[in-house]
């Protein structure tokens, strides 16, 4: 202990912190070397940060990568926004410039709100995550808005005045609402990320302090590289392909950005906040109020006679630091006004000038902003490697020139750039007058756009001095606890300048109040979200209210009355509803997309769909392995949700690429002539299988995490857990029903881009809902044993060496843990026969989304002569039967069965599964009879060789097989879920549900193999096989009878194995 006091105060603080955390009786080996500890900094797990393993450039590099992704998204969306305003939205140049300036001003001023929330409540790390999610949501809805507006815009392109066919007022409101949501999200993201990046450098270390100064230079350089890339790529896409892609690609890039940020969590340094120092804004506000009362605001001093409570020295210093920044901040507003011009009026100038490189290639107007960015990229290395050493030799200052001198140089250069711009504009107007083009606004002025290059380049060089200088100055000169506010103050300089310019424009435009009024609701929504995820009260709970073996989000013992049970399960069921809406919204009608837009045959489409569905239901084994072994269920859900969003976003982009081909194919008799290219198909299937992989991590973990919220040791909660699986299926089915009804209609009547894009947005909401429930969740405590898969695999290997795999009794138990491992291995091995016997159910389960749907396509689906039900919507009958039957089962059937069997649950889990297997057999037999009837009706009306004709037979004939399938799911699926969750070891709950899902996956693969083999055998030599594209010559009825035989055999085998099965634990309910 005495050695600690011989060290400096910062290191002494860290040493005391280590002893406080670990106890007094520790050896020096157990703690890191004090010379390698970063003072006043901890890592992701609240341990003292080790200099060699955290922070510095290893962390800053990741954060610069995140910044590059964010700048790509922001400028890719905003740099050409004025063209969207004047084109798609049909606004005048003045109105568009005013709106863009107002939005830009909000985007640059909102960091003050974001910084306040971060420094006062959330912290920078959490604020970055929340604002990233808002960013993704806003960009996703902008893409959706662009898709809704595209039909109006396409008809406007050839019109002289697009005001005649501009989008409706509600579409404009929808667009601007989410545009401002992006601005507010940027307000939380921008200051926190840069301040968090600078936090990775220790100012007490000379080497790292010097590196921090360079950090701001290279931050600007890589930001500009990303801006350049976005303006080249996205400007071209927006002007030549579609605005949906122009807004959708930034959304996907932001998903990648969030993933990169989360991956670097283990390397970050987090500043330590002393508990004795309250909210910095409260403390500083108190000092200003006290000074105002004394009428001595310029000289903030404290009077001991007047003090009611003690004021620490740093409390009085901090307001002085902030107060001294005010004059500098005000004088920089002129620079902020000039900074707004390149993305607005400079771009409009370029749009009127000659931009052709060749007769066929024209440069987009917004792309010329890259000259500004290019000058930044070129000049920063020159400044850092040439200018600074020369200036250092003259001034003898380590940085060459001071921060204020650097800012002043930039302000002067910005003045030069706007003067040059004024001369060039005067020249442009003169050329227009000479050529008689004053009253021809849509004619290109015969003046090269290269005249604008000097003003762009001088503006870029000005940014190297001013922007980097302001960043370093405001970060360095504010108190330690207000670093985010410091960055926000620098950003607000730009925002105030842009807003001042916007205000001047609004004097000439009467509708300004409409947009200002939209800002406040969005801001309050951001604040409420920040407060909603603020940490809950940390009072010590009573022991009798503690849930054993469970902790909360902060690793404190879970309090029964404040966590878990239905309050947590409700959030998780909501997430499941959103995920099922998204998954079935894309999968239920996928066979129509494969046979339509991709031009595949019925057999090929069914085989591809079964293979994909099999991958989606088998991948949970991999997801459960990763969750149970490494990530844990909570983190696995977050990562898989991000992959889900990414995959759905790529699907929407793929559909946008294919839409032009598909629209041409709809009017032709054979769409094979104009199918998408092989590259487009590969991109589509890669995106589709990314969704399958994401579902593999999401599906087992969400359900297992939901069941974890119920304490098995409490009788009331244990009983509620049994009902949880019933209501889980009910609300999942509601989500599926909505997906089938809504998205099937959108896909068949509007566009596939929307059909895939809406699920992407819904999954963004699902992730936010999941985060909001975090304070209420219970997290099972890790027992501290090694990886459960390793332990159980070791048991199997021991038994295999002795050639007695089923007989584990010969294995010696060296420890009690060995006995537990053997019992766990036995419990898993006992599941194998039940799994195999359940395959008959899963093969039948695969049919409604494939062949049942193809049957429905050929039948009469009209409700009225004008209204026809989409074929895929008939899958909703399965969902309806589930929704209706689950309350009947839970409230009527179970009490009746309980009175007969005397079992608390009415019937056992295996009896419930067996009932489901029997009903699935009945459903496929009914399907065979209906198909036989359909073929007979087609033959009677001479429609056998007319595959496109509608058979005069009501589609309602299919209702019984759908309804029986739904009731079979109530018994079979819920029974399998509860059975596999309950019968696996406690550390493998995710794997248990993955095994249940793998049964469905193996059934889909088996169905796919059966279809491929049967088609090859029956369709050879030019014959019409069982799965002919002409369903009137096909024999789906034969296939259904084959499945009925397989199902009957599987049911008999299941009965044999279930009768001899021994449950691994006592069943309470």
Residue, then its C-alpha position, 0 to 999 in steps of 0.5 A: x500500500x505504501x508503494x502506491x503513495x510514492x507514485x503520482x496522483x493519477x497512478x495512485x488513483x488507479x492503484x487504489x481503484x484496483x485494490x478497491x475492486x479486488x480487495x486488499x489481499x492481492x499479489x502484485x502478479x494479479x494486477x497490471x503493472x502500474x506503468x502500463x495502466x492508463x490513469x482515470x480510464x477503464x476498459x469495456x468490463x470496467x477494469x483498469x485500461x492497460x496501455x499496451x492492449x487498449x486505446x491509442x491507434x488500435x482503437x482510433x483506427x476502428x473509430x475512423x472506419x466508423x466515421x468513414x462509413x457515417x460520412x459516406x452515408x451522410x454526404x451520399x444522401x445530402x450532397x445531391x439532396x437539392x436535386x431531389x427537392x427540385x426534381x422529385x418534390x417539385x420545389x423551386x430553387x429558392x424553396x429547395x435551397x431554404x429547405x436544405x439550409x434549414x435541414x443542414x442547420x438542424x443537422x449541425x445544431x442538433x449535436x448540442x442536444x446529443x452531446x448534452x444527453x451523452x455527457x449527462x446521461x448515456x455516455x458516449x458509447x451508448x449514445x453512439x449505439x442509440x444514434x446509429x439505430x436512429x440513423x439506420x431507421x431514418x435512412x431506411x424510411x427515406x428509401x421507402x419514401x423515395x420508392x413511394x414517390x418514384x411513380x410520381x417522379x417518373x411521370x414528371x421527368x418529361x414534363x416542363x413543370x414537375x409541380x403538376x405531378x409532385x408527390x402529395x402533401x402526406x408523402x412530403x411530410x413523411x419524407x421530411x419527418x425522416x429526413x429530420x430524424x437523420x439530422x437528429x441521429x447525426x446530432x447524437x452520432x457526430x460529436x460523440x464519435x469524434x470525442x470518443x476517438x480522442x478519448x483513446x489517447x492519454x493526454x498524460x503521456x507525451x507520445x499519445x498526446x502528440x498522436x492526439x494532435x495528429x488524430x484530428x488531421x487524419x480524422x479529417x483526411x479519411x472523412x474526406x476520402x469517404x465523402x469523395x467516394x460517396x459523391x462519386x458513387x451515390x450521385x451517379x446512382x441517384x441520377x442514373x439508377x434510382x433514389x431508392x438505391x441512393x438512400x438505401x445503400x447509405x442505410x446498409x453502410x450504416x448497419x456495417x458501421x454499427x457492426x464495426x463499432x461494436x466489434x472494437x468494444x474490447x479495445x476501447x478506453x472509457x473515461x472514469x467519472x468521479x461520483x462526487x462530481x455531479x452532472x456537469x451541466x447542473x454544477x456549471x449552471x449553478x455557478x452561472x446563476x450564483x454569479x448572475x445574482x451577484x451581478x458579476x457574470x464576467x468575473x465568476x468568483x465565489x464568496x465564502x460568506x454567501x455559499x450555502x454549500x461548498x464549491x470545489x475549485x474545479x467547479x468555478x474554473x469550468x464556467x470560466x473555461x466555457x465563458x472564454x470560448x464565447x467570443x471565439x465561437x461568435x466570430x466563427x459564424x461567418x465561416x459557417x455561412x460560407x461553409x454551407x455554399x458548396x452543397x447548395x448554390x455551388x451545386x446549382x451553379x454547376x447544374x446550369x453549366x457545361x458538364x460533358x467530358x465526352x458527348x456521351x458522358x456527363x459529370x453529375x453536378x454534385x460530384x464537383x464537391x469532390x474537388x473540395x474534398x480532393x484538395x483536403x485529401x491532398x493538402x493534409x499530408x502536405x500540412x502535416x509533413x511539410x508546413x508544420x516542420x517549417x513553421x515549427x522551425x520558425x516559431x519553435x512551437x511543437x505544433x508549428x502554429x497555435x490552434x487559433x492561428x490555424x483557425x484564423x488562416x482558414x477564415x481568411x481562405x474561406x473569404x478568398x473562396x467566396x470572392x472567387x465564387x462571386x466573380x465566377x457567377x458574374x461571368x456565368x450570368x454574362x455568358x447567359x445574357x450574351x447567348x440570350x438564355x436569361x429566360x431559358x432556365x433549363x438550357x445549359x449555359x455554354x460555359x465550362x463547369x471547370x470555372x468552378x474548380x478554384x472556389x471548390x479547391x480554396x474552400x477545401x484548403x480553408x477547411x484543412x486549417x479551420x475545421x481541424x483547428x476548431x475540432x482540436x480547439x473546442x475539444x481541448x479547451x472544455x472541461x474533461x467531463x464536457x468533451x462531447x459538448x466541446x465537439x458539439x460547439x464546433x459543429x454548432x458553428x457550422x449549424x448557426x451559419x447555415x441557419x442564418x443563411x436559411x433564415x435570410x432565404x426564408x424571408x422570401x419564402x412563405x412556407x418556412x414555418x411548416x418545416x420548423x414546426x417538424x423539428x421539435x416533435x422529432x427532438x422530443x422523441x430523441x430525448x425520450x428514447x435517451x431517457x428510456x434506456x437510462x439505467x434503472x435504480x441500483x438499490x440493493x434488493x431484499x434477499x427474498x425478492x432475488x431470483x437465484x442464478x440470475x443477474x440484470x444488465x449491470x450484473x446485479x442480482x435480479x429483483x423478481x418484482x422489477x425484472x423478468x416474467x411477463x414484463x420482459x417476455x412482452x418485449x421479447x414477444x414483440x421482437x418475435x412478432x416483428x421478426x416473423x412479420x419480416x421473415x414470412x413477409x419475404x418467404x411466403x410469396x418467394x416462390x412467385x418471385x422465383x418463377x416470376x422475376x427470376x424466371x425459374x421453373x416450378x420444380x426449380x423454384x420449389x427446390x430452391x425455396x426448400x433448400x433455402x428454407x432448410x438452410x434457414x432452419x438448420x442454421x440455428x444449430x450454428x447460431x445456438x453454438x455461437x450463443x451458448x459457447x461465446x456470445x451469450x443469447x443477448x449479444x447473439x440477438x443483437x448481432x443476428x438482428x444487424x445481419x438480418x437488417x443487412x440481408x433484407x436491405x440487400x434483397x431490396x436493392x436486388x429487387x430494384x435491380x431486377x424490377x426493370x427486367x420483371x416489368x418487361x416480362x409481365x406482358x410476355x408469355x415467356x419470361x425466360x427471354x428477359x430474366x436477370x443476369x447471372x450476377x444479379x441472381x448470385x447477388x439475390x441468392x447471397x442476400x437471401x442466404x444472409x437472411x437465412x444465416x441471420x435467422x439462425x442466430x435470431x430464432x433460437x436465441x430470442x425464444x430461449x432468452x424469452x423462456x429464461x425470463x421465468x424462474x423454474x424454482x418458482x411454481x407460479x413462474x414455472x406454470x407461466x413458462x408453460x403458457x409462454x410457449x402457447x402465447x409465443x406461437x399465438x403472437x408469432x402467428x399474428x405477426x405472420x398473418x400481418x406479413x402475409x396479408x400486407x406484404x403479399x398484396x404489396x409484392x403482387x400489386x406495388x413492387x418487390x422493392x417495397x415488399x423486401x424493404x418494409x421488412x428491413x425497416x420492421x427489423x430496425x424497429x424490432x432491434x430498438x424494441x429489444x434494446x428498450x427492454x434491456x433494463x428488465x431482462x434476466x441473464x442466467x449466471x454462467x457457472x464458470x465451467x468450460x464450454x458445455x460443447x467441449x465437456x459433452x463432446x469429451x464424454x462422447x469421445x470417451x465412450x466411443x473409445x470403449x466402443x460402448x457409446x450408449x452405455x455411459x455407466x462404464x465411465x469412471x467419475x473422477x469428479x462430480x462434474x464428470x458425473x454431470x457431464x455424463x448425465x448431460x450427454x445422456x439427455x442429449x442422446x435420448x433426444x435423437x430417436x424423437x428427432x428422427x421420428x418427427x421428420x414426417x411432421x416437418x416434411x409435411x410442414x414444408x408444403x403450405x409455403x410451396x406446393x399449396x401456394x402453386x395449387x391456389x394460383x390455378x384456382x378461382x380466387x375472386x371475392x368479387x369480380x374486381x377483387x382477387x385474393x393473392x395466392x400466398x395470402x391463403x397461408x394466413x388460414x393456417x395462422x388464423x386457425x392457430x390464433x383461434x385454437x390456442x385460446x381454446x386449447x389453453x382455456x378449455x382443452x387443458x382443463x378438461x384433459x387435466x380432470x381426466x389425466x390428473x396431470x397439471x398440464x393436461x397431457x404430456x409434452x410427447x403426447x402433445x407432439x404425437x397429436x400434432x404428428x397425427x393431424x399433419x398426416x390428416x392434412x396431407x391426406x386431405x390435400x391429396x383428395x383436393x388435388x385429385x378433385x382439382x385435376x378432375x375439374x380441369x379435365x372436365x372443362x378441357x383446361x389440361x393444356x391451358x396452364x394459365x387459365x383459371x380452373x372453375x373451382x373455388x380456392x376455398x376447397x384448400x381451406x380444410x388442409x390449411x386449417x388442419x395444418x394450423x391445428x397440427x402446429x398448435x400441438x406439434x410445434x409448441x410441443x416440440x419447442x417446450x420439449x427440446x427447451x426443457x430436456x437439454x442441459x441448462x447451459x444449452x437452452x439455445x441449442x435445444x431450440x436449435x435442435x427443434x428448428x433443425x427438425x424443420x430444416x431437415x424436413x425441408x431438405x428432405x422435401x427438396x431432395x424428394x422433389x428433385x429425385x421424383x422430377x428427374x425420374x418422372x419427367x425424363x424423356x420429355x414426359x410430364x412429371x409429377x411437378x410439371x410447370x403445367x400443374x394441370x398435367x402434373x400429379x401433385x396428388x401422387x406426391x401428397x400420397x407419398x408424403x402421407x405414407x412417410x408421415x404414417x410410418x413416422x407417426x408409428x415410429x414416434x409412438x414406439x420411441x415416445x412410449x419408452x422415453x424417460x424425462x430428464x427432470x420432473x415435469x411440474x406443469 
